[in-house]
Amino acid sequence: MNSPRTSNPSFTRSVFSNFRLSFRSVAALGLTAAGLMFGGCSTYSGAANVDLFVRTAPVPSLVKHGTEFAAAEAQAKQNPGDIALMGAGSSMEPMYVAGTAIVVHPESYVTLRKGQPVVYRNTRGYYVAHMLVEETRDGWIVAGINNAEPDETLVTKHNLVGVIKAAYAAADTSFRADVAARIALQDGIGQGAKMALLR
């Protein structure tokens, strides 16, 4: 295709300066896209993860204050390989507050799914109880549901301890309304109560 001829030099400069600007914009967009693709872009959204976790994680059973860990140990003894751990910190609030005891069941890495609460060992050897956020080719991105950013350590088949299958919290613990509703439903069903949905 032939380009139009012009004898106006300012028009020519304008076309080429726009071309350079466009080229720079395209190059910047390309570099940004490459960085996101190869740098490990995560779809972490704190609010969405809290909602998913509250809907899918085992709700704490309420026990007398001071008996949380004993209840978790008793549950763990029923299945070989299960372990009981006492939670510390606020990264898993509103579902698991500090002092919540959890029961961890060994699980195959290939059965993991988004939203599951898991326990893994971090690079310093500490147990960490967080939620699976996104699977990558190198492992699972995990995060505390109350944290602003996901963990630096990925969960792999080598550091996975297991999934949280039960939790125990003191009966006098204050919970967010949606968590309290799930606890009330669980307790009502467990006691054989006839339940009515209030919306």
C-alpha positions as CSV (number, residue, x, y, z in Angstrom):
1,M,0.0,0.0,0.0
2,N,1.3,3.4,-0.9
3,S,1.6,6.0,1.9
4,P,0.2,9.5,1.2
5,R,2.7,12.1,0.3
6,T,2.8,15.3,2.2
7,S,4.9,18.4,1.8
8,N,4.1,19.5,5.4
9,P,7.1,18.6,7.6
10,S,5.2,19.2,10.9
11,F,2.7,16.6,9.8
12,T,5.5,14.1,9.2
13,R,7.1,14.8,12.7
14,S,3.7,14.5,14.3
15,V,3.1,11.0,12.7
16,F,6.5,9.8,13.8
17,S,6.2,11.1,17.3
18,N,2.8,9.4,17.7
19,F,4.4,6.3,16.3
20,R,7.2,6.4,18.9
21,L,4.6,7.0,21.7
22,S,2.5,4.1,20.5
23,F,5.5,1.9,20.2
24,R,6.6,2.8,23.8
25,S,3.1,2.1,25.0
26,V,2.9,-1.3,23.3
27,A,6.4,-2.2,24.5
28,A,5.4,-1.3,28.1
29,L,2.2,-3.3,27.9
30,G,4.1,-6.3,26.5
31,L,6.7,-6.1,29.3
32,T,3.9,-5.8,31.9
33,A,2.1,-8.8,30.5
34,A,5.3,-10.9,30.4
35,G,6.0,-10.0,34.0
36,L,2.5,-11.1,35.1
37,M,2.7,-14.3,33.1
38,F,6.2,-15.4,34.1
39,G,6.3,-13.7,37.5
40,G,3.5,-15.7,39.0
41,C,0.4,-13.6,39.1
42,S,-2.0,-14.5,41.9
43,T,-5.7,-14.0,42.1
44,Y,-5.6,-13.3,45.8
45,S,-8.6,-11.4,47.1
46,G,-8.8,-11.2,50.9
47,A,-12.6,-10.6,51.1
48,A,-13.5,-13.3,48.6
49,N,-11.2,-15.8,50.4
50,V,-12.8,-15.1,53.7
51,D,-16.3,-15.7,52.2
52,L,-15.1,-19.0,50.6
53,F,-13.4,-20.1,53.8
54,V,-16.4,-19.4,56.0
55,R,-18.6,-21.4,53.6
56,T,-16.2,-24.4,53.3
57,A,-14.0,-24.9,56.3
58,P,-15.0,-27.0,59.3
59,V,-16.6,-24.7,61.8
60,P,-15.4,-24.9,65.4
61,S,-17.3,-27.0,67.9
62,L,-17.8,-25.1,71.1
63,V,-16.4,-26.6,74.2
64,K,-15.9,-25.4,77.8
65,H,-13.2,-22.7,78.0
66,G,-9.8,-24.3,78.7
67,T,-10.7,-27.7,77.2
68,E,-10.2,-26.9,73.5
69,F,-6.9,-28.7,73.1
70,A,-8.1,-31.8,75.1
71,A,-11.1,-32.0,72.8
72,A,-8.9,-31.8,69.7
73,E,-6.5,-34.5,71.1
74,A,-9.4,-36.8,71.9
75,Q,-10.6,-36.4,68.3
76,A,-7.1,-36.9,66.8
77,K,-6.6,-40.2,68.8
78,Q,-9.6,-41.7,66.9
79,N,-7.7,-41.8,63.6
80,P,-4.0,-42.9,63.2
81,G,-1.9,-40.1,61.8
82,D,-4.2,-37.3,62.9
83,I,-2.6,-34.6,65.1
84,A,-4.0,-31.9,67.3
85,L,-2.5,-28.3,67.2
86,M,-3.3,-25.2,69.2
87,G,-3.8,-22.1,67.0
88,A,-2.0,-18.8,67.8
89,G,-2.3,-15.5,66.0
90,S,-5.1,-13.8,64.0
91,S,-4.4,-14.8,60.4
92,M,-7.4,-17.2,60.3
93,E,-10.0,-14.9,61.9
94,P,-13.0,-14.7,61.8
95,M,-13.3,-18.5,61.6
96,Y,-10.4,-19.7,63.8
97,V,-9.5,-17.2,66.6
98,A,-6.4,-17.5,68.7
99,G,-6.8,-20.4,71.1
100,T,-8.8,-22.5,68.7
101,A,-7.5,-26.1,68.6
102,I,-7.5,-27.9,65.3
103,V,-7.3,-31.5,64.2
104,V,-5.2,-32.1,61.2
105,H,-5.7,-35.2,59.0
106,P,-2.9,-36.4,56.6
107,E,-4.1,-35.9,53.0
108,S,-2.7,-36.7,49.6
109,Y,-1.4,-33.7,47.8
110,V,-3.3,-34.6,44.6
111,T,-6.7,-34.4,46.4
112,L,-6.2,-30.7,47.6
113,R,-8.7,-28.1,46.3
114,K,-9.1,-24.4,46.5
115,G,-10.5,-23.1,49.8
116,Q,-9.4,-26.0,51.9
117,P,-7.7,-25.2,55.3
118,V,-4.4,-26.9,55.4
119,V,-1.4,-27.2,57.7
120,Y,2.1,-27.1,56.2
121,R,5.6,-26.6,57.5
122,N,7.3,-23.3,56.5
123,T,10.9,-22.9,55.6
124,R,11.8,-22.4,59.3
125,G,10.0,-25.6,60.3
126,Y,7.0,-24.1,61.9
127,Y,3.5,-25.4,61.4
128,V,1.3,-22.9,59.5
129,A,-2.5,-23.3,59.2
130,H,-3.8,-21.3,56.2
131,M,-6.2,-21.7,53.3
132,L,-5.4,-22.9,49.7
133,V,-5.9,-20.0,47.4
134,E,-4.6,-21.1,43.9
135,E,-2.7,-24.0,42.4
136,T,0.4,-23.2,40.4
137,R,2.8,-25.6,38.6
138,D,5.2,-25.3,41.6
139,G,2.7,-25.7,44.4
140,W,-0.3,-24.2,46.1
141,I,-0.5,-20.5,47.0
142,V,-1.8,-20.2,50.6
143,A,-2.8,-17.4,52.8
144,G,-4.2,-16.5,56.1
145,I,-7.7,-15.3,55.4
146,N,-7.1,-12.3,57.5
147,N,-3.8,-11.4,55.9
148,A,-3.3,-8.8,53.2
149,E,-1.0,-10.9,51.1
150,P,-0.5,-14.6,50.4
151,D,2.3,-16.6,52.1
152,E,5.8,-16.6,50.6
153,T,6.0,-20.4,51.0
154,L,4.1,-22.6,48.5
155,V,2.5,-25.8,49.8
156,T,4.0,-28.8,48.1
157,K,3.8,-32.5,48.6
158,H,7.0,-32.2,50.6
159,N,5.8,-29.7,53.2
160,L,2.1,-30.6,53.4
161,V,1.1,-31.9,56.9
162,G,-2.6,-32.3,56.2
163,V,-6.0,-30.7,56.1
164,I,-8.0,-29.3,59.0
165,K,-10.8,-31.7,59.6
166,A,-12.1,-30.4,62.9
167,A,-11.7,-27.4,65.2
168,Y,-12.6,-26.6,68.8
169,A,-13.2,-23.1,70.3
170,A,-14.2,-21.9,73.7
171,A,-18.0,-21.6,74.1
172,D,-17.5,-17.9,75.2
173,T,-15.7,-16.9,72.0
174,S,-17.2,-14.0,70.0
175,F,-17.7,-14.8,66.3
176,R,-18.7,-12.8,63.3
177,A,-22.4,-13.3,62.5
178,D,-21.9,-15.6,59.5
179,V,-19.6,-17.9,61.4
180,A,-21.9,-17.8,64.5
181,A,-24.8,-18.9,62.2
182,R,-22.8,-21.9,60.9
183,I,-21.8,-22.9,64.4
184,A,-25.4,-22.7,65.6
185,L,-26.6,-24.8,62.6
186,Q,-23.9,-27.4,63.3
187,D,-24.8,-27.5,67.0
188,G,-28.5,-27.7,66.2
189,I,-28.1,-30.6,63.8
190,G,-25.7,-32.3,66.2
191,Q,-28.3,-32.2,68.9
192,G,-31.1,-33.4,66.6
193,A,-33.0,-30.1,66.7
194,K,-35.6,-29.2,64.1
195,M,-34.1,-26.3,62.2
196,A,-35.8,-23.3,60.6
197,L,-34.1,-21.2,58.0
198,L,-34.4,-17.5,58.9
199,R,-33.7,-15.1,56.1
